[in-house]
Amino acid sequence: MNMKKILAEQLKIISPSKDEITYLSKTAKEFVASLKKAGVAAQIGGSLAKGTLIQKEGKQDVDIFAVFNYSEDTLKLEKILKKIKLPGKLKKVHGSRDYFQIDCDSVILEIIPVVKNKDPELAENVTDVSLSHVKYISGEIKKNPEIANEIRLAKSFCVANRCYGAEGYVQGFSGYSLEILVIHFGGFIKFLKGIQKKKTIDPLKYFKNEKEILREINTSKLNSPLILIDPTYKYRNVSAGLGSETFIKFIETANQFLKSPSLELFKKREIDTEKMKILATKNKAKFIEINLTTDRQEGDIAGTKMKKLLNFFERELIRKQQQVLAKEFDYPGKQTAKGYLVIKEKPEIELRGPPVGLENAIENFKKANKHNVSTKKGYYWHTEKTNINKIFNSIKKVEKEMGASGKLV
């Protein structure tokens, strides 16, 4: 099957039916009307409003923005929601600004409080610029209606390959970033090719060159493999949450698809533990499975806490001179997750101490390491026996601080 047929087939699979769109729109509009009756300005947002919605496992979620004039007014939303008739069960979700979910029969309405603002630079919270995002993307799709399907393809490709979502435990592409990128490059395939050549993208050319971008954007927002300037706010890097690990995996998969197009690469990539076990056997390494748990709020908070603990364990392994050949993290939801590692174990390691001649430092080094101390190449060294279990047990002291715990299977 050639590329054109594959993309056409995938579009059939991921595009919601007219009936589904009608149902989602009707449910959302009815709730917007309920909020307006309660005195709250509201509008539909997200993929439904932009026309870039794709099919997904489980219930669809629809964003509804409850718009307020002042930040303090957003605190009234909870009381208002509890007073009006709701189409489902209400749940409060903690974030940079608390929002609410209403779990209906086949849709989850996400009620997000935002503060009206004319200047994104004055926005108190990142969610306050969401209205501008909807306006920009909707406007671009009106100019070129076919680009909506190209965006759907990009979203479904990233979902399938675990590269979708700005949550801390994913560190992937947000829906908005993909919309901008596909519009910028002019299509899904052009996006897959173009993103490999450019690591700094300024769609509306707010800046003269990359040097000016690096000078003007907040340094803390530049630690990502891709700098994508927000068309609605020139000082924001939309891809600030994109992680290098996720980006590298995305590029590898994109190249694989461009070289050998296949519908298989649009199917959700499950973690292949058997492949990891084969890798371990080939390299005389160990395959490790970890059960991770947390008591934190499910979703981004819980997933991120558990991913951070797994990452900390990986760093400790590397610090203790163990070779990590592969790592995967699987968070299906709620408050449990799985970590998988392939580790080439080094049972005895050498740790370098102070240089010869620093008497006080040497004395302290010898006190801390009473046995197996020697000198080599102008430094004191300590030989230490270790193993994966010992290193794993050493991270127990930080579990409480990190808000998650782990157990080797």
Residue, then its C-alpha position, 0 to 999 in steps of 0.5 A: m500500500n502506498m503512502k497516499k492510500i495509507l494516509a487515506e485509510q488512517l483518516k477513515i479510522i481516526s475521524p469521528s463520525k458526523d453523528e459523534i461530532t453532532y452529539l459532542s457539540k450538542t452536549a457541550k453547547e447545552f452545558v455552555a448555555s447552562l453556564k451562561k444562565a448562571g452568569v458565566a461566559a463560556q465557550i467550547g475550546g480544544s480540538l472540537a472547537k478547532g475541528t481537529l478531533i480524533q477518535k480515542e480509546g475510552k471517552q472523548d473529552v471536550d474543553i469548555f472555557a469558563v471566562f472571567n474578568y478577574s483572577e479572583d472570580t475563577l474561585k467562584l466556579e466550583k460553587i456555581l457548578k454545584k448549584i446548576k444541574l450537571p449532565g454527569k458526575l463532578k470532579k475537581v482536578h488540581g493544577s496550576r489553576d484548579y479545573f473541573q471534569i464532568d463525567c457524562d455517559s460517553v464524554i468528559l466535559e473539562i470545565i477550565p476557568v480562564v481570565k479574559n486578556k487582550d495581551p498574552e504577556l499579562a496573562e496570570n496563567v498559561t490557560d488564559v491564552s487558550l482562547s487565543h490558541v483556538k482563535y489562531i488555529s481555527g483561523e488557519i484552518k478556515k484558510n486551508p480546510e484540508i490542513a485539519n485532516e493533516i493535523r489529525l494524522a499528526k496527532s494519531f501518529c504521536v498518540a500511537n508512538r507515545c509522543y503525545g501529551a505535554e504531561g510531565y511523565v510523557q514530555g511529548f508534543s501538545g495538541y497545540s504544538l502539533e497544530i502549529l507545526v503541521i500548519h507551518f510545514g503545510g502537512f503531515i508528511k512535510f512536518l515529519k521531514g521538516i522537523q528534522k532539519k529545523k530545531t528553532i521554528d518561528p512561524l510568524k517570524y517575530f524574530k530576525n534570527e535564531k540568535e535573537i530568539l535565544r536572547e529574548i526567550n526565558t532561559s528556563k524555556l530553552n531546555s528543549p530539543l525544539i524551540l517553537i515560538d507561539p504565534t499568539y505570544k512571541y515570548r513563549n516556547v510552545s515546546a518547552g515541555l518536550g523531552s529529548e528522550t521523547f523527541i529522539k524516539f519520535i524522530e526514529t519512528a518518523n524516519q521509519f515511517l518515511k522509509s517504509p510507510s505502514l498502518e502499523l506505525f499508527k497503531k498504539r505502540e505497546i511496550d515490548t518487554e520480550k524485545m527488552k529481554i532479548l536485548a538483555t540476553k544478547n548483552k549478558a545484562k539483566f531485565i528489571e521490572i519495577n512496580l511504581t505507586t503513589d498517593r498523589q492525584e491521578g493523571d499528570i501529577a501521579g504519572t510525573k511523580m512515578k516517572k521522576l522516581l524511575n529517572f532517579f533510579e536510572r541516574e543512581l545506576i549510572r552514577k554507580q557505573q552500571q550501564v543502562l541499555a534500555k528504559e521504558f515507563d508505562y502509566p495506564g492511569k490512576q496511581t500505579a505504573k510500571g518501569y522496565l530497565v535493561i541493565k548491564e551489571k558491574p559488580e565491582i566499581e572504583l570511586r575516585g577520591p581526592p588527589v594525593g597531597l590534600e591531607n584533610a580531604i584524604e583523611n576524611f576519604k579514608k574515614a568514610n571508606k575504611h577498606n579497599v583504598s588505594t592510590k592511582k594516577g595521582y588520586y585516592w580510589h575506593t573499590e566498592k562491591t555493588n549490585i542492582n538491588k543494593i542501588f535500588n534499596s538506596i533510593k528508598k530514602v528519597e521515596k517520601e520526598m519524591g511522592a512515589s515508591g517502587k518495588l522490584v518484581 
